[in-house]
Amino acid sequence: MAGIAFNGCNMPIVSKLYCASSQVLLLVRERPHVVSGGGFVVTDCSQKVVFRVDGCGVVGKKGELILRDCDGEPLLLIRRKGGLVQALSIHRKWKAYTSDYEGSQKLVFSLKEPNSCLARNNTIRVSAEPRISKRAFDWDLEIKGYFPDRDCSIVDYSGNIVAEIGTRKEVTEVMTSKDLYHVVVKPGIDQAFIFGVIAVLDYIYCESTRC
């Protein structure tokens, strides 16, 4: 299992393969619209594919996403919780799972969807499994800023930035015309976990992964 560093503490999330010792810059580009909800591709600065996200047009189910590695192997299955209890809830919740070699699923994070995607001040919070925060919170990270503006950060419960989403001028020179935005992932942070969260944000705001 892997680590994601918060205040110097490593906690297992997805895989140690995606925890770098230095800051990592990754680029997000939309997959060609062969089908609705085609998803997006994550590359490094040399245009090598790191992750791929399948949206509901590929997966075939609304409210379901798959994060895959560079070889197309599934890393995370992400589902929006449904049912009567969910319909009566203030927040819709997403849950992400990994599968072991026996096929059993393990919850790795959950995310509460905001009441309205139009309001910029709605807080989106993420809870990791096992819990990172030792405080009496029901969340470990939150999204600061507004994802559709490509100007937001993922921060931990102490306010430390673990990843930044943007289109900064100093980065645009390494981006191609197909790139949508960049993501800077801080040292020790599990990149697969971060892009699982970003995949949900993409769907919530009706972008490339949604039908």
C-alpha positions in Angstrom: 0.0 0.0 0.0 1.0 3.6 -0.4 1.3 6.8 1.4 0.0 10.2 1.2 1.8 12.8 3.4 -0.1 15.1 5.7 1.9 17.1 8.3 4.8 14.6 7.8 2.6 11.6 8.4 2.2 8.9 5.7 -1.1 7.2 5.3 -2.0 4.4 2.9 -4.3 5.4 0.0 -3.9 3.7 -3.4 -0.3 2.8 -4.3 3.3 3.8 -3.5 4.0 3.8 -7.2 2.2 7.2 -7.4 4.0 8.9 -4.5 6.9 10.9 -5.8 9.7 12.4 -3.6 9.5 15.7 -5.5 6.7 17.9 -6.8 5.1 16.6 -10.0 3.5 18.5 -12.9 0.8 16.7 -14.8 -1.4 17.8 -17.7 -5.0 17.0 -18.3 -6.5 16.7 -21.8 -10.0 15.7 -22.9 -10.4 12.5 -24.7 -11.8 12.8 -28.3 -15.6 12.9 -28.2 -16.1 9.5 -29.9 -18.8 8.8 -27.4 -20.5 11.1 -24.9 -18.7 11.3 -21.6 -15.5 10.0 -23.1 -13.4 11.1 -20.1 -9.9 12.5 -20.0 -6.2 11.5 -20.1 -3.5 12.6 -17.8 0.1 13.0 -19.1 3.4 14.2 -17.9 5.3 17.0 -19.6 6.8 14.6 -22.2 3.2 13.6 -23.2 3.5 10.1 -21.7 0.2 8.9 -20.4 0.1 8.4 -16.6 -3.7 8.0 -16.0 -6.9 7.6 -17.9 -10.4 8.3 -16.6 -13.4 6.6 -18.2 -16.6 8.6 -18.0 -20.1 7.2 -18.1 -20.2 7.2 -21.9 -17.4 4.6 -21.8 -18.4 2.8 -18.6 -22.0 2.7 -19.6 -23.5 3.8 -16.3 -24.4 7.3 -15.1 -22.7 8.2 -11.8 -19.8 5.7 -12.3 -16.2 6.5 -13.2 -13.0 4.4 -13.6 -9.5 5.6 -13.0 -7.0 3.5 -14.9 -3.2 3.5 -15.0 -1.0 4.0 -18.1 -1.6 0.4 -19.2 -5.4 0.6 -18.9 -5.5 -1.4 -15.6 -8.2 -0.1 -13.2 -7.0 1.6 -10.1 -10.2 3.1 -8.7 -13.9 2.4 -9.3 -15.9 5.5 -8.3 -19.6 5.5 -7.8 -22.2 8.1 -6.8 -24.3 6.7 -4.0 -28.0 6.2 -4.8 -31.2 5.0 -3.2 -33.9 6.4 -1.0 -31.6 7.4 1.8 -29.4 9.3 -0.7 -32.5 11.0 -2.2 -33.4 12.4 1.3 -29.9 13.5 2.0 -28.7 17.1 1.7 -25.5 16.0 0.0 -25.0 13.3 -2.6 -22.0 11.2 -1.8 -19.4 9.6 -4.1 -17.3 6.6 -3.0 -14.1 5.3 -4.5 -12.9 1.7 -4.2 -9.9 -0.4 -5.0 -10.0 -4.1 -5.8 -7.5 -6.7 -4.5 -6.4 -9.8 -6.4 -9.4 -11.7 -5.1 -11.8 -9.1 -6.5 -13.0 -7.8 -3.1 -13.5 -4.0 -2.9 -12.0 -1.6 -0.4 -13.3 1.9 0.2 -10.4 4.5 -0.2 -12.3 7.8 -0.1 -15.7 9.4 -0.1 -16.7 12.9 -1.3 -19.8 15.0 -0.6 -21.2 16.7 -3.6 -22.3 20.4 -3.1 -26.0 21.3 -3.0 -25.5 23.5 -6.1 -22.7 23.4 -8.7 -23.4 27.0 -9.6 -22.5 28.5 -6.2 -18.8 29.2 -5.9 -18.7 29.2 -2.1 -20.0 25.7 -1.7 -17.4 23.6 0.2 -16.5 20.2 -1.2 -14.9 17.9 1.4 -13.2 14.5 1.1 -12.8 11.8 3.7 -10.0 9.2 3.2 -10.0 5.6 4.4 -8.4 5.0 6.8 -9.0 8.5 8.3 -6.1 10.9 8.0 -7.3 13.5 10.5 -7.1 12.6 14.1 -9.5 15.4 15.0 -13.2 15.4 15.5 -13.8 16.1 11.8 -15.8 14.0 9.4 -13.4 15.0 6.5 -9.7 15.0 5.7 -9.4 17.4 2.7 -11.4 20.1 1.1 -11.5 21.9 -2.3 -10.6 25.6 -2.1 -11.5 27.7 -5.1 -13.8 26.9 -8.1 -13.0 23.9 -10.3 -14.6 25.2 -13.5 -12.4 28.3 -13.3 -9.3 26.0 -13.3 -8.3 27.8 -10.1 -8.5 25.7 -7.1 -6.5 23.7 -4.6 -6.9 20.5 -2.6 -5.9 21.2 1.0 -5.7 19.0 4.1 -7.4 19.7 7.4 -4.6 21.9 8.6 -4.7 24.1 5.4 -1.7 22.6 3.7 -1.9 22.5 -0.1 -1.5 18.9 -1.4 -2.4 19.6 -5.0 -3.1 22.7 -7.2 -5.3 22.8 -10.3 -4.8 25.7 -12.7 -3.5 27.2 -16.0 -0.6 29.3 -14.8 1.2 31.2 -17.5 4.6 29.7 -16.6 3.1 26.3 -17.4 1.3 27.0 -20.6 4.6 26.8 -22.6 4.8 23.0 -21.9 1.1 22.5 -22.7 -0.4 21.7 -26.1 -3.6 23.0 -27.7 -5.4 19.8 -26.5 -4.5 20.4 -22.8 -7.3 21.6 -20.6 -5.3 22.4 -17.4 -2.4 21.3 -15.3 -2.2 19.8 -11.8 0.7 20.2 -9.5 1.0 17.4 -7.0 3.1 18.0 -3.9 5.9 15.6 -2.8 4.7 12.5 -1.1 1.1 12.9 -2.2 -0.6 9.9 -3.9 -1.3 11.1 -7.5 -3.8 8.3 -8.1 -5.8 9.5 -5.1 -5.7 13.1 -6.3 -6.9 12.2 -9.8 -9.7 10.1 -8.4 -10.9 13.3 -6.6 -10.5 15.3 -9.8 -12.5 12.8 -11.8 -15.4 13.3 -9.4 -15.1 17.1 -9.7 -15.1 16.8 -13.5 -18.4 14.8 -13.3 -20.0 17.1 -10.8 -19.4 20.2 -13.0 -20.8 18.5 -16.1 -17.5 18.2 -18.0 -15.8 15.5 -20.0 -16.7 12.5 -17.9 -20.5 13.1 -17.7 -23.1 11.9 -20.2 
